[in-house]
Amino acid sequence: MIPRQPGLVRAGEILRSLVKEIILTPEAGDLKIDVRVDLAGILAISLNTKTPATGTGVSQVEMVAGIGFEPVTFRL
């Protein structure tokens, strides 16, 4: 069992509070997962976080839109 660290527990609580809805939809033998979040809350947290936590080094978050975010466009 991994020991719980207070900072990690708090981070988990914050992330759970930002997730508003998770929708699982079977689609052609696969499972489509839509996660709906509080974008304003995420942006507010990112604006309030100036530096990484002590001892963590540099941190970065990258978000990429996947299939289904926009219509597929061919031959541009």
PDB file of N, H, CA, C and O in Angstrom:
ATOM      1  N   MET A   1       0.836  -1.184   0.000  1.00  0.00           N
ATOM      2  CA  MET A   1       0.000   0.000   0.000  1.00  0.00           C
ATOM      3  C   MET A   1       0.884   1.251   0.000  1.00  0.00           C
ATOM      4  O   MET A   1       1.877   1.329   0.723  1.00  0.00           O
ATOM      5  N   ILE A   2       0.504   2.211  -0.814  1.00  0.00           N
ATOM      6  H   ILE A   2      -0.303   2.148  -1.401  1.00  0.00           H
ATOM      7  CA  ILE A   2       1.259   3.459  -0.913  1.00  0.00           C
ATOM      8  C   ILE A   2       0.825   4.390   0.221  1.00  0.00           C
ATOM      9  O   ILE A   2      -0.370   4.621   0.406  1.00  0.00           O
ATOM     10  N   PRO A   3       1.790   4.929   0.986  1.00  0.00           N
ATOM     11  CA  PRO A   3       1.404   5.840   2.069  1.00  0.00           C
ATOM     12  C   PRO A   3       0.796   7.121   1.500  1.00  0.00           C
ATOM     13  O   PRO A   3       1.265   7.647   0.491  1.00  0.00           O
ATOM     14  N   ARG A   4      -0.231   7.605   2.145  1.00  0.00           N
ATOM     15  H   ARG A   4      -0.612   7.178   2.965  1.00  0.00           H
ATOM     16  CA  ARG A   4      -0.893   8.833   1.689  1.00  0.00           C
ATOM     17  C   ARG A   4      -0.155  10.054   2.210  1.00  0.00           C
ATOM     18  O   ARG A   4       0.188  10.144   3.389  1.00  0.00           O
ATOM     19  N   GLN A   5       0.077  10.979   1.312  1.00  0.00           N
ATOM     20  H   GLN A   5      -0.202  10.906   0.354  1.00  0.00           H
ATOM     21  CA  GLN A   5       0.710  12.233   1.690  1.00  0.00           C
ATOM     22  C   GLN A   5      -0.364  13.307   1.696  1.00  0.00           C
ATOM     23  O   GLN A   5      -1.188  13.347   0.782  1.00  0.00           O
ATOM     24  N   PRO A   6      -0.381  14.188   2.706  1.00  0.00           N
ATOM     25  CA  PRO A   6      -1.442  15.191   2.804  1.00  0.00           C
ATOM     26  C   PRO A   6      -1.618  16.021   1.530  1.00  0.00           C
ATOM     27  O   PRO A   6      -2.749  16.316   1.143  1.00  0.00           O
ATOM     28  N   GLY A   7      -0.518  16.400   0.874  1.00  0.00           N
ATOM     29  H   GLY A   7       0.400  16.160   1.188  1.00  0.00           H
ATOM     30  CA  GLY A   7      -0.622  17.192  -0.355  1.00  0.00           C
ATOM     31  C   GLY A   7      -1.293  16.438  -1.477  1.00  0.00           C
ATOM     32  O   GLY A   7      -2.066  17.018  -2.240  1.00  0.00           O
ATOM     33  N   LEU A   8      -1.006  15.134  -1.593  1.00  0.00           N
ATOM     34  H   LEU A   8      -0.378  14.663  -0.974  1.00  0.00           H
ATOM     35  CA  LEU A   8      -1.622  14.326  -2.640  1.00  0.00           C
ATOM     36  C   LEU A   8      -3.104  14.107  -2.370  1.00  0.00           C
ATOM     37  O   LEU A   8      -3.918  14.110  -3.293  1.00  0.00           O
ATOM     38  N   VAL A   9      -3.445  13.920  -1.110  1.00  0.00           N
ATOM     39  H   VAL A   9      -2.783  13.918  -0.360  1.00  0.00           H
ATOM     40  CA  VAL A   9      -4.854  13.753  -0.751  1.00  0.00           C
ATOM     41  C   VAL A   9      -5.622  15.024  -1.086  1.00  0.00           C
ATOM     42  O   VAL A   9      -6.716  14.961  -1.646  1.00  0.00           O
ATOM     43  N   ARG A  10      -5.057  16.168  -0.749  1.00  0.00           N
ATOM     44  H   ARG A  10      -4.168  16.219  -0.294  1.00  0.00           H
ATOM     45  CA  ARG A  10      -5.708  17.454  -1.045  1.00  0.00           C
ATOM     46  C   ARG A  10      -5.830  17.662  -2.553  1.00  0.00           C
ATOM     47  O   ARG A  10      -6.863  18.138  -3.025  1.00  0.00           O
ATOM     48  N   ALA A  11      -4.798  17.315  -3.312  1.00  0.00           N
ATOM     49  H   ALA A  11      -3.960  16.928  -2.929  1.00  0.00           H
ATOM     50  CA  ALA A  11      -4.846  17.457  -4.771  1.00  0.00           C
ATOM     51  C   ALA A  11      -5.954  16.582  -5.349  1.00  0.00           C
ATOM     52  O   ALA A  11      -6.679  17.008  -6.248  1.00  0.00           O
ATOM     53  N   GLY A  12      -6.086  15.360  -4.836  1.00  0.00           N
ATOM     54  H   GLY A  12      -5.497  15.013  -4.106  1.00  0.00           H
ATOM     55  CA  GLY A  12      -7.152  14.470  -5.292  1.00  0.00           C
ATOM     56  C   GLY A  12      -8.529  15.039  -5.009  1.00  0.00           C
ATOM     57  O   GLY A  12      -9.429  14.940  -5.842  1.00  0.00           O
ATOM     58  N   GLU A  13      -8.696  15.636  -3.833  1.00  0.00           N
ATOM     59  H   GLU A  13      -7.964  15.716  -3.156  1.00  0.00           H
ATOM     60  CA  GLU A  13      -9.972  16.255  -3.478  1.00  0.00           C
ATOM     61  C   GLU A  13     -10.308  17.413  -4.424  1.00  0.00           C
ATOM     62  O   GLU A  13     -11.451  17.570  -4.853  1.00  0.00           O
ATOM     63  N   ILE A  14      -9.300  18.210  -4.737  1.00  0.00           N
ATOM     64  H   ILE A  14      -8.372  18.083  -4.389  1.00  0.00           H
ATOM     65  CA  ILE A  14      -9.509  19.350  -5.639  1.00  0.00           C
ATOM     66  C   ILE A  14      -9.888  18.855  -7.033  1.00  0.00           C
ATOM     67  O   ILE A  14     -10.826  19.372  -7.639  1.00  0.00           O
ATOM     68  N   LEU A  15      -9.164  17.856  -7.544  1.00  0.00           N
ATOM     69  H   LEU A  15      -8.402  17.436  -7.051  1.00  0.00           H
ATOM     70  CA  LEU A  15      -9.478  17.325  -8.878  1.00  0.00           C
ATOM     71  C   LEU A  15     -10.887  16.733  -8.919  1.00  0.00           C
ATOM     72  O   LEU A  15     -11.624  16.951  -9.881  1.00  0.00           O
ATOM     73  N   ARG A  16     -11.263  15.989  -7.882  1.00  0.00           N
ATOM     74  H   ARG A  16     -10.665  15.812  -7.101  1.00  0.00           H
ATOM     75  CA  ARG A  16     -12.615  15.408  -7.843  1.00  0.00           C
ATOM     76  C   ARG A  16     -13.682  16.500  -7.822  1.00  0.00           C
ATOM     77  O   ARG A  16     -14.754  16.326  -8.402  1.00  0.00           O
ATOM     78  N   SER A  17     -13.401  17.619  -7.160  1.00  0.00           N
ATOM     79  H   SER A  17     -12.530  17.760  -6.689  1.00  0.00           H
ATOM     80  CA  SER A  17     -14.390  18.699  -7.098  1.00  0.00           C
ATOM     81  C   SER A  17     -14.568  19.383  -8.462  1.00  0.00           C
ATOM     82  O   SER A  17     -15.609  19.991  -8.710  1.00  0.00           O
ATOM     83  N   LEU A  18     -13.576  19.292  -9.337  1.00  0.00           N
ATOM     84  H   LEU A  18     -12.730  18.798  -9.136  1.00  0.00           H
ATOM     85  CA  LEU A  18     -13.643  19.925 -10.649  1.00  0.00           C
ATOM     86  C   LEU A  18     -14.347  19.060 -11.694  1.00  0.00           C
ATOM     87  O   LEU A  18     -14.806  19.577 -12.713  1.00  0.00           O
ATOM     88  N   VAL A  19     -14.437  17.747 -11.452  1.00  0.00           N
ATOM     89  H   VAL A  19     -14.064  17.327 -10.625  1.00  0.00           H
ATOM     90  CA  VAL A  19     -15.120  16.845 -12.391  1.00  0.00           C
ATOM     91  C   VAL A  19     -16.610  16.909 -12.092  1.00  0.00           C
ATOM     92  O   VAL A  19     -17.046  16.564 -10.994  1.00  0.00           O
ATOM     93  N   LYS A  20     -17.383  17.350 -13.069  1.00  0.00           N
ATOM     94  H   LYS A  20     -17.029  17.630 -13.961  1.00  0.00           H
ATOM     95  CA  LYS A  20     -18.817  17.513 -12.877  1.00  0.00           C
ATOM     96  C   LYS A  20     -19.600  16.283 -13.329  1.00  0.00           C
ATOM     97  O   LYS A  20     -20.631  15.952 -12.743  1.00  0.00           O
ATOM     98  N   GLU A  21     -19.110  15.602 -14.375  1.00  0.00           N
ATOM     99  H   GLU A  21     -18.273  15.870 -14.851  1.00  0.00           H
ATOM    100  CA  GLU A  21     -19.866  14.477 -14.921  1.00  0.00           C
ATOM    101  C   GLU A  21     -18.936  13.597 -15.743  1.00  0.00           C
ATOM    102  O   GLU A  21     -18.067  14.096 -16.457  1.00  0.00           O
ATOM    103  N   ILE A  22     -19.125  12.281 -15.638  1.00  0.00           N
ATOM    104  H   ILE A  22     -19.831  11.876 -15.057  1.00  0.00           H
ATOM    105  CA  ILE A  22     -18.408  11.325 -16.470  1.00  0.00           C
ATOM    106  C   ILE A  22     -19.464  10.495 -17.189  1.00  0.00           C
ATOM    107  O   ILE A  22     -20.316   9.877 -16.550  1.00  0.00           O
ATOM    108  N   ILE A  23     -19.408  10.481 -18.514  1.00  0.00           N
ATOM    109  H   ILE A  23     -18.717  10.983 -19.033  1.00  0.00           H
ATOM    110  CA  ILE A  23     -20.398   9.764 -19.321  1.00  0.00           C
ATOM    111  C   ILE A  23     -19.689   8.647 -20.069  1.00  0.00           C
ATOM    112  O   ILE A  23     -18.756   8.900 -20.831  1.00  0.00           O
ATOM    113  N   LEU A  24     -20.130   7.408 -19.853  1.00  0.00           N
ATOM    114  H   LEU A  24     -20.888   7.202 -19.233  1.00  0.00           H
ATOM    115  CA  LEU A  24     -19.587   6.237 -20.544  1.00  0.00           C
ATOM    116  C   LEU A  24     -20.620   5.770 -21.557  1.00  0.00           C
ATOM    117  O   LEU A  24     -21.766   5.493 -21.204  1.00  0.00           O
ATOM    118  N   THR A  25     -20.201   5.682 -22.844  1.00  0.00           N
ATOM    119  H   THR A  25     -19.270   5.908 -23.131  1.00  0.00           H
ATOM    120  CA  THR A  25     -21.116   5.306 -23.905  1.00  0.00           C
ATOM    121  C   THR A  25     -20.495   4.198 -24.744  1.00  0.00           C
ATOM    122  O   THR A  25     -19.428   4.399 -25.326  1.00  0.00           O
ATOM    123  N   PRO A  26     -21.151   3.005 -24.823  1.00  0.00           N
ATOM    124  CA  PRO A  26     -20.625   1.964 -25.710  1.00  0.00           C
ATOM    125  C   PRO A  26     -20.784   2.411 -27.165  1.00  0.00           C
ATOM    126  O   PRO A  26     -21.833   2.918 -27.563  1.00  0.00           O
ATOM    127  N   GLU A  27     -19.723   2.212 -27.949  1.00  0.00           N
ATOM    128  H   GLU A  27     -18.871   1.800 -27.626  1.00  0.00           H
ATOM    129  CA  GLU A  27     -19.731   2.678 -29.327  1.00  0.00           C
ATOM    130  C   GLU A  27     -18.899   1.741 -30.186  1.00  0.00           C
ATOM    131  O   GLU A  27     -17.673   1.736 -30.076  1.00  0.00           O
ATOM    132  N   ALA A  28     -19.532   0.953 -31.032  1.00  0.00           N
ATOM    133  H   ALA A  28     -20.528   0.957 -31.121  1.00  0.00           H
ATOM    134  CA  ALA A  28     -18.859   0.041 -31.972  1.00  0.00           C
ATOM    135  C   ALA A  28     -17.841  -0.867 -31.280  1.00  0.00           C
ATOM    136  O   ALA A  28     -16.715  -1.014 -31.756  1.00  0.00           O
ATOM    137  N   GLY A  29     -18.230  -1.470 -30.168  1.00  0.00           N
ATOM    138  H   GLY A  29     -19.145  -1.351 -29.781  1.00  0.00           H
ATOM    139  CA  GLY A  29     -17.339  -2.389 -29.467  1.00  0.00           C
ATOM    140  C   GLY A  29     -16.329  -1.711 -28.553  1.00  0.00           C
ATOM    141  O   GLY A  29     -15.592  -2.396 -27.844  1.00  0.00           O
ATOM    142  N   ASP A  30     -16.277  -0.389 -28.550  1.00  0.00           N
ATOM    143  H   ASP A  30     -16.876   0.168 -29.126  1.00  0.00           H
ATOM    144  CA  ASP A  30     -15.382   0.358 -27.674  1.00  0.00           C
ATOM    145  C   ASP A  30     -16.221   1.110 -26.646  1.00  0.00           C
ATOM    146  O   ASP A  30     -17.450   1.103 -26.706  1.00  0.00           O
ATOM    147  N   LEU A  31     -15.556   1.743 -25.725  1.00  0.00           N
ATOM    148  H   LEU A  31     -14.558   1.749 -25.676  1.00  0.00           H
ATOM    149  CA  LEU A  31     -16.241   2.547 -24.722  1.00  0.00           C
ATOM    150  C   LEU A  31     -15.786   3.991 -24.863  1.00  0.00           C
ATOM    151  O   LEU A  31     -14.611   4.301 -24.668  1.00  0.00           O
ATOM    152  N   LYS A  32     -16.710   4.861 -25.199  1.00  0.00           N
ATOM    153  H   LYS A  32     -17.665   4.608 -25.357  1.00  0.00           H
ATOM    154  CA  LYS A  32     -16.419   6.294 -25.322  1.00  0.00           C
ATOM    155  C   LYS A  32     -16.572   6.912 -23.936  1.00  0.00           C
ATOM    156  O   LYS A  32     -17.572   6.682 -23.256  1.00  0.00           O
ATOM    157  N   ILE A  33     -15.584   7.692 -23.521  1.00  0.00           N
ATOM    158  H   ILE A  33     -14.772   7.879 -24.073  1.00  0.00           H
ATOM    159  CA  ILE A  33     -15.598   8.321 -22.201  1.00  0.00           C
ATOM    160  C   ILE A  33     -15.571   9.835 -22.381  1.00  0.00           C
ATOM    161  O   ILE A  33     -14.633  10.385 -22.957  1.00  0.00           O
ATOM    162  N   ASP A  34     -16.601  10.496 -21.885  1.00  0.00           N
ATOM    163  H   ASP A  34     -17.363  10.049 -21.417  1.00  0.00           H
ATOM    164  CA  ASP A  34     -16.653  11.956 -21.880  1.00  0.00           C
ATOM    165  C   ASP A  34     -16.539  12.419 -20.440  1.00  0.00           C
ATOM    166  O   ASP A  34     -17.315  12.002 -19.580  1.00  0.00           O
ATOM    167  N   VAL A  35     -15.566  13.283 -20.182  1.00  0.00           N
ATOM    168  H   VAL A  35     -14.936  13.621 -20.880  1.00  0.00           H
ATOM    169  CA  VAL A  35     -15.394  13.840 -18.851  1.00  0.00           C
ATOM    170  C   VAL A  35     -15.701  15.325 -18.939  1.00  0.00           C
ATOM    171  O   VAL A  35     -15.039  16.063 -19.669  1.00  0.00           O
ATOM    172  N   ARG A  36     -16.697  15.754 -18.201  1.00  0.00           N
ATOM    173  H   ARG A  36     -17.235  15.154 -17.608  1.00  0.00           H
ATOM    174  CA  ARG A  36     -17.085  17.164 -18.200  1.00  0.00           C
ATOM    175  C   ARG A  36     -16.597  17.787 -16.906  1.00  0.00           C
ATOM    176  O   ARG A  36     -16.870  17.294 -15.812  1.00  0.00           O
ATOM    177  N   VAL A  37     -15.869  18.883 -17.058  1.00  0.00           N
ATOM    178  H   VAL A  37     -15.647  19.284 -17.947  1.00  0.00           H
ATOM    179  CA  VAL A  37     -15.214  19.500 -15.905  1.00  0.00           C
ATOM    180  C   VAL A  37     -15.601  20.969 -15.781  1.00  0.00           C
ATOM    181  O   VAL A  37     -16.183  21.556 -16.692  1.00  0.00           O
ATOM    182  N   ASP A  38     -15.268  21.539 -14.647  1.00  0.00           N
ATOM    183  H   ASP A  38     -14.795  21.062 -13.906  1.00  0.00           H
ATOM    184  CA  ASP A  38     -15.464  22.955 -14.383  1.00  0.00           C
ATOM    185  C   ASP A  38     -14.243  23.706 -14.917  1.00  0.00           C
ATOM    186  O   ASP A  38     -13.264  23.898 -14.195  1.00  0.00           O
ATOM    187  N   LEU A  39     -14.303  24.129 -16.182  1.00  0.00           N
ATOM    188  H   LEU A  39     -15.098  23.972 -16.768  1.00  0.00           H
ATOM    189  CA  LEU A  39     -13.157  24.777 -16.814  1.00  0.00           C
ATOM    190  C   LEU A  39     -12.786  26.075 -16.103  1.00  0.00           C
ATOM    191  O   LEU A  39     -11.603  26.378 -15.946  1.00  0.00           O
ATOM    192  N   ALA A  40     -13.774  26.833 -15.677  1.00  0.00           N
ATOM    193  H   ALA A  40     -14.735  26.587 -15.805  1.00  0.00           H
ATOM    194  CA  ALA A  40     -13.488  28.080 -14.962  1.00  0.00           C
ATOM    195  C   ALA A  40     -12.722  27.787 -13.675  1.00  0.00           C
ATOM    196  O   ALA A  40     -11.818  28.535 -13.303  1.00  0.00           O
ATOM    197  N   GLY A  41     -13.084  26.701 -12.996  1.00  0.00           N
ATOM    198  H   GLY A  41     -13.819  26.094 -13.298  1.00  0.00           H
ATOM    199  CA  GLY A  41     -12.382  26.315 -11.774  1.00  0.00           C
ATOM    200  C   GLY A  41     -10.946  25.920 -12.040  1.00  0.00           C
ATOM    201  O   GLY A  41     -10.044  26.267 -11.278  1.00  0.00           O
ATOM    202  N   ILE A  42     -10.735  25.186 -13.134  1.00  0.00           N
ATOM    203  H   ILE A  42     -11.467  24.904 -13.753  1.00  0.00           H
ATOM    204  CA  ILE A  42      -9.373  24.780 -13.512  1.00  0.00           C
ATOM    205  C   ILE A  42      -8.532  26.011 -13.824  1.00  0.00           C
ATOM    206  O   ILE A  42      -7.387  26.115 -13.383  1.00  0.00           O
ATOM    207  N   LEU A  43      -9.098  26.936 -14.579  1.00  0.00           N
ATOM    208  H   LEU A  43     -10.028  26.852 -14.936  1.00  0.00           H
ATOM    209  CA  LEU A  43      -8.361  28.153 -14.927  1.00  0.00           C
ATOM    210  C   LEU A  43      -8.064  28.994 -13.686  1.00  0.00           C
ATOM    211  O   LEU A  43      -6.985  29.576 -13.576  1.00  0.00           O
ATOM    212  N   ALA A  44      -9.006  29.061 -12.761  1.00  0.00           N
ATOM    213  H   ALA A  44      -9.882  28.588 -12.851  1.00  0.00           H
ATOM    214  CA  ALA A  44      -8.786  29.826 -11.533  1.00  0.00           C
ATOM    215  C   ALA A  44      -7.641  29.227 -10.726  1.00  0.00           C
ATOM    216  O   ALA A  44      -6.808  29.957 -10.189  1.00  0.00           O
ATOM    217  N   ILE A  45      -7.597  27.899 -10.641  1.00  0.00           N
ATOM    218  H   ILE A  45      -8.274  27.305 -11.077  1.00  0.00           H
ATOM    219  CA  ILE A  45      -6.511  27.242  -9.914  1.00  0.00           C
ATOM    220  C   ILE A  45      -5.180  27.511 -10.603  1.00  0.00           C
ATOM    221  O   ILE A  45      -4.181  27.790  -9.940  1.00  0.00           O
ATOM    222  N   SER A  46      -5.162  27.427 -11.935  1.00  0.00           N
ATOM    223  H   SER A  46      -5.974  27.200 -12.474  1.00  0.00           H
ATOM    224  CA  SER A  46      -3.899  27.623 -12.658  1.00  0.00           C
ATOM    225  C   SER A  46      -3.395  29.049 -12.514  1.00  0.00           C
ATOM    226  O   SER A  46      -2.184  29.270 -12.499  1.00  0.00           O
ATOM    227  N   LEU A  47      -4.281  30.008 -12.409  1.00  0.00           N
ATOM    228  H   LEU A  47      -5.265  29.828 -12.422  1.00  0.00           H
ATOM    229  CA  LEU A  47      -3.859  31.398 -12.240  1.00  0.00           C
ATOM    230  C   LEU A  47      -3.340  31.656 -10.833  1.00  0.00           C
ATOM    231  O   LEU A  47      -2.490  32.524 -10.636  1.00  0.00           O
ATOM    232  N   ASN A  48      -3.844  30.910  -9.853  1.00  0.00           N
ATOM    233  H   ASN A  48      -4.534  30.204 -10.014  1.00  0.00           H
ATOM    234  CA  ASN A  48      -3.417  31.085  -8.466  1.00  0.00           C
ATOM    235  C   ASN A  48      -2.139  30.324  -8.145  1.00  0.00           C
ATOM    236  O   ASN A  48      -1.521  30.578  -7.111  1.00  0.00           O
ATOM    237  N   THR A  49      -1.729  29.395  -9.006  1.00  0.00           N
ATOM    238  H   THR A  49      -2.231  29.189  -9.846  1.00  0.00           H
ATOM    239  CA  THR A  49      -0.540  28.580  -8.758  1.00  0.00           C
ATOM    240  C   THR A  49       0.630  29.199  -9.512  1.00  0.00           C
ATOM    241  O   THR A  49       0.744  29.055 -10.729  1.00  0.00           O
ATOM    242  N   LYS A  50       1.485  29.877  -8.788  1.00  0.00           N
ATOM    243  H   LYS A  50       1.392  29.994  -7.799  1.00  0.00           H
ATOM    244  CA  LYS A  50       2.613  30.578  -9.410  1.00  0.00           C
ATOM    245  C   LYS A  50       3.821  29.659  -9.602  1.00  0.00           C
ATOM    246  O   LYS A  50       4.484  29.717 -10.638  1.00  0.00           O
ATOM    247  N   THR A  51       4.111  28.812  -8.609  1.00  0.00           N
ATOM    248  H   THR A  51       3.573  28.765  -7.768  1.00  0.00           H
ATOM    249  CA  THR A  51       5.293  27.961  -8.677  1.00  0.00           C
ATOM    250  C   THR A  51       4.926  26.544  -8.264  1.00  0.00           C
ATOM    251  O   THR A  51       3.936  26.346  -7.561  1.00  0.00           O
ATOM    252  N   PRO A  52       5.713  25.545  -8.693  1.00  0.00           N
ATOM    253  CA  PRO A  52       5.452  24.165  -8.267  1.00  0.00           C
ATOM    254  C   PRO A  52       5.640  24.014  -6.764  1.00  0.00           C
ATOM    255  O   PRO A  52       6.316  24.823  -6.128  1.00  0.00           O
ATOM    256  N   ALA A  53       5.044  22.983  -6.209  1.00  0.00           N
ATOM    257  H   ALA A  53       4.495  22.325  -6.726  1.00  0.00           H
ATOM    258  CA  ALA A  53       5.200  22.694  -4.781  1.00  0.00           C
ATOM    259  C   ALA A  53       6.672  22.430  -4.466  1.00  0.00           C
ATOM    260  O   ALA A  53       7.432  22.012  -5.340  1.00  0.00           O
ATOM    261  N   THR A  54       7.064  22.670  -3.236  1.00  0.00           N
ATOM    262  H   THR A  54       6.447  23.009  -2.526  1.00  0.00           H
ATOM    263  CA  THR A  54       8.456  22.495  -2.810  1.00  0.00           C
ATOM    264  C   THR A  54       8.954  21.089  -3.103  1.00  0.00           C
ATOM    265  O   THR A  54       8.292  20.105  -2.773  1.00  0.00           O
ATOM    266  N   GLY A  55      10.126  21.000  -3.724  1.00  0.00           N
ATOM    267  H   GLY A  55      10.664  21.799  -3.992  1.00  0.00           H
ATOM    268  CA  GLY A  55      10.758  19.706  -3.966  1.00  0.00           C
ATOM    269  C   GLY A  55      10.239  18.949  -5.167  1.00  0.00           C
ATOM    270  O   GLY A  55      10.605  17.790  -5.360  1.00  0.00           O
ATOM    271  N   THR A  56       9.390  19.571  -5.990  1.00  0.00           N
ATOM    272  H   THR A  56       9.093  20.513  -5.834  1.00  0.00           H
ATOM    273  CA  THR A  56       8.837  18.836  -7.119  1.00  0.00           C
ATOM    274  C   THR A  56       9.516  19.141  -8.443  1.00  0.00           C
ATOM    275  O   THR A  56       9.386  18.362  -9.387  1.00  0.00           O
ATOM    276  N   GLY A  57      10.224  20.235  -8.537  1.00  0.00           N
ATOM    277  H   GLY A  57      10.329  20.868  -7.770  1.00  0.00           H
ATOM    278  CA  GLY A  57      10.827  20.602  -9.817  1.00  0.00           C
ATOM    279  C   GLY A  57       9.805  21.302 -10.689  1.00  0.00           C
ATOM    280  O   GLY A  57       8.833  21.861 -10.180  1.00  0.00           O
ATOM    281  N   VAL A  58      10.008  21.278 -11.971  1.00  0.00           N
ATOM    282  H   VAL A  58      10.797  20.824 -12.384  1.00  0.00           H
ATOM    283  CA  VAL A  58       9.127  21.967 -12.907  1.00  0.00           C
ATOM    284  C   VAL A  58       7.910  21.095 -13.188  1.00  0.00           C
ATOM    285  O   VAL A  58       8.034  19.880 -13.340  1.00  0.00           O
ATOM    286  N   SER A  59       6.740  21.713 -13.258  1.00  0.00           N
ATOM    287  H   SER A  59       6.639  22.701 -13.135  1.00  0.00           H
ATOM    288  CA  SER A  59       5.527  20.963 -13.592  1.00  0.00           C
ATOM    289  C   SER A  59       4.863  21.613 -14.791  1.00  0.00           C
ATOM    290  O   SER A  59       4.977  22.819 -15.006  1.00  0.00           O
ATOM    291  N   GLN A  60       4.169  20.793 -15.568  1.00  0.00           N
ATOM    292  H   GLN A  60       4.077  19.813 -15.393  1.00  0.00           H
ATOM    293  CA  GLN A  60       3.500  21.289 -16.758  1.00  0.00           C
ATOM    294  C   GLN A  60       2.295  20.411 -17.030  1.00  0.00           C
ATOM    295  O   GLN A  60       2.343  19.199 -16.821  1.00  0.00           O
ATOM    296  N   VAL A  61       1.210  21.020 -17.497  1.00  0.00           N
ATOM    297  H   VAL A  61       1.171  22.004 -17.667  1.00  0.00           H
ATOM    298  CA  VAL A  61       0.009  20.279 -17.854  1.00  0.00           C
ATOM    299  C   VAL A  61      -0.242  20.509 -19.330  1.00  0.00           C
ATOM    300  O   VAL A  61      -0.161  21.640 -19.809  1.00  0.00           O
ATOM    301  N   GLU A  62      -0.545  19.447 -20.049  1.00  0.00           N
ATOM    302  H   GLU A  62      -0.611  18.528 -19.660  1.00  0.00           H
ATOM    303  CA  GLU A  62      -0.833  19.553 -21.477  1.00  0.00           C
ATOM    304  C   GLU A  62      -2.177  18.911 -21.734  1.00  0.00           C
ATOM    305  O   GLU A  62      -2.422  17.784 -21.303  1.00  0.00           O
ATOM    306  N   MET A  63      -3.057  19.622 -22.437  1.00  0.00           N
ATOM    307  H   MET A  63      -2.858  20.537 -22.787  1.00  0.00           H
ATOM    308  CA  MET A  63      -4.369  19.085 -22.781  1.00  0.00           C
ATOM    309  C   MET A  63      -4.475  19.039 -24.294  1.00  0.00           C
ATOM    310  O   MET A  63      -4.144  20.008 -24.977  1.00  0.00           O
ATOM    311  N   VAL A  64      -4.935  17.914 -24.815  1.00  0.00           N
ATOM    312  H   VAL A  64      -5.203  17.127 -24.260  1.00  0.00           H
ATOM    313  CA  VAL A  64      -5.064  17.734 -26.250  1.00  0.00           C
ATOM    314  C   VAL A  64      -6.468  17.255 -26.556  1.00  0.00           C
ATOM    315  O   VAL A  64      -6.968  16.337 -25.906  1.00  0.00           O
ATOM    316  N   ALA A  65      -7.108  17.864 -27.537  1.00  0.00           N
ATOM    317  H   ALA A  65      -6.703  18.609 -28.066  1.00  0.00           H
ATOM    318  CA  ALA A  65      -8.438  17.419 -27.949  1.00  0.00           C
ATOM    319  C   ALA A  65      -8.303  16.153 -28.774  1.00  0.00           C
ATOM    320  O   ALA A  65      -7.435  16.058 -29.642  1.00  0.00           O
ATOM    321  N   GLY A  66      -9.145  15.200 -28.507  1.00  0.00           N
ATOM    322  H   GLY A  66      -9.850  15.277 -27.802  1.00  0.00           H
ATOM    323  CA  GLY A  66      -9.099  13.927 -29.231  1.00  0.00           C
ATOM    324  C   GLY A  66     -10.176  13.858 -30.291  1.00  0.00           C
ATOM    325  O   GLY A  66     -10.832  14.855 -30.594  1.00  0.00           O
ATOM    326  N   ILE A  67     -10.351  12.686 -30.847  1.00  0.00           N
ATOM    327  H   ILE A  67      -9.818  11.876 -30.601  1.00  0.00           H
ATOM    328  CA  ILE A  67     -11.371  12.452 -31.867  1.00  0.00           C
ATOM    329  C   ILE A  67     -12.732  12.747 -31.267  1.00  0.00           C
ATOM    330  O   ILE A  67     -13.009  12.387 -30.123  1.00  0.00           O
ATOM    331  N   GLY A  68     -13.577  13.402 -32.044  1.00  0.00           N
ATOM    332  H   GLY A  68     -13.352  13.695 -32.973  1.00  0.00           H
ATOM    333  CA  GLY A  68     -14.907  13.720 -31.571  1.00  0.00           C
ATOM    334  C   GLY A  68     -15.023  15.140 -31.053  1.00  0.00           C
ATOM    335  O   GLY A  68     -16.129  15.633 -30.830  1.00  0.00           O
ATOM    336  N   PHE A  69     -13.892  15.803 -30.858  1.00  0.00           N
ATOM    337  H   PHE A  69     -12.994  15.403 -31.038  1.00  0.00           H
ATOM    338  CA  PHE A  69     -13.929  17.180 -30.374  1.00  0.00           C
ATOM    339  C   PHE A  69     -14.386  18.118 -31.491  1.00  0.00           C
ATOM    340  O   PHE A  69     -15.175  19.034 -31.257  1.00  0.00           O
ATOM    341  N   GLU A  70     -13.893  17.888 -32.685  1.00  0.00           N
ATOM    342  H   GLU A  70     -13.252  17.145 -32.875  1.00  0.00           H
ATOM    343  CA  GLU A  70     -14.280  18.673 -33.854  1.00  0.00           C
ATOM    344  C   GLU A  70     -14.582  17.704 -34.989  1.00  0.00           C
ATOM    345  O   GLU A  70     -14.109  16.568 -34.967  1.00  0.00           O
ATOM    346  N   PRO A  71     -15.359  18.131 -35.980  1.00  0.00           N
ATOM    347  CA  PRO A  71     -15.622  17.237 -37.118  1.00  0.00           C
ATOM    348  C   PRO A  71     -14.332  16.902 -37.860  1.00  0.00           C
ATOM    349  O   PRO A  71     -13.435  17.738 -37.972  1.00  0.00           O
ATOM    350  N   VAL A  72     -14.246  15.685 -38.358  1.00  0.00           N
ATOM    351  H   VAL A  72     -14.975  15.005 -38.267  1.00  0.00           H
ATOM    352  CA  VAL A  72     -13.064  15.256 -39.114  1.00  0.00           C
ATOM    353  C   VAL A  72     -13.079  15.975 -40.460  1.00  0.00           C
ATOM    354  O   VAL A  72     -14.114  16.043 -41.122  1.00  0.00           O
ATOM    355  N   THR A  73     -11.924  16.510 -40.859  1.00  0.00           N
ATOM    356  H   THR A  73     -11.083  16.454 -40.320  1.00  0.00           H
ATOM    357  CA  THR A  73     -11.814  17.244 -42.119  1.00  0.00           C
ATOM    358  C   THR A  73     -10.743  16.580 -42.969  1.00  0.00           C
ATOM    359  O   THR A  73      -9.616  16.385 -42.514  1.00  0.00           O
ATOM    360  N   PHE A  74     -11.089  16.237 -44.190  1.00  0.00           N
ATOM    361  H   PHE A  74     -12.005  16.395 -44.560  1.00  0.00           H
ATOM    362  CA  PHE A  74     -10.159  15.594 -45.110  1.00  0.00           C
ATOM    363  C   PHE A  74      -9.727  16.568 -46.199  1.00  0.00           C
ATOM    364  O   PHE A  74     -10.461  17.495 -46.541  1.00  0.00           O
ATOM    365  N   ARG A  75      -8.541  16.354 -46.736  1.00  0.00           N
ATOM    366  H   ARG A  75      -7.945  15.601 -46.459  1.00  0.00           H
ATOM    367  CA  ARG A  75      -8.011  17.088 -47.895  1.00  0.00           C
ATOM    368  C   ARG A  75      -8.013  18.594 -47.711  1.00  0.00           C
ATOM    369  O   ARG A  75      -8.565  19.324 -48.535  1.00  0.00           O
ATOM    370  N   LEU A  76      -7.411  19.049 -46.659  1.00  0.00           N
ATOM    371  H   LEU A  76      -6.963  18.456 -45.990  1.00  0.00           H
ATOM    372  CA  LEU A  76      -7.325  20.513 -46.474  1.00  0.00           C
ATOM    373  C   LEU A  76      -6.177  21.074 -47.239  1.00  0.00           C
ATOM    374  O   LEU A  76      -5.945  22.283 -47.206  1.00  0.00           O
TER     375      LEU A  76
END
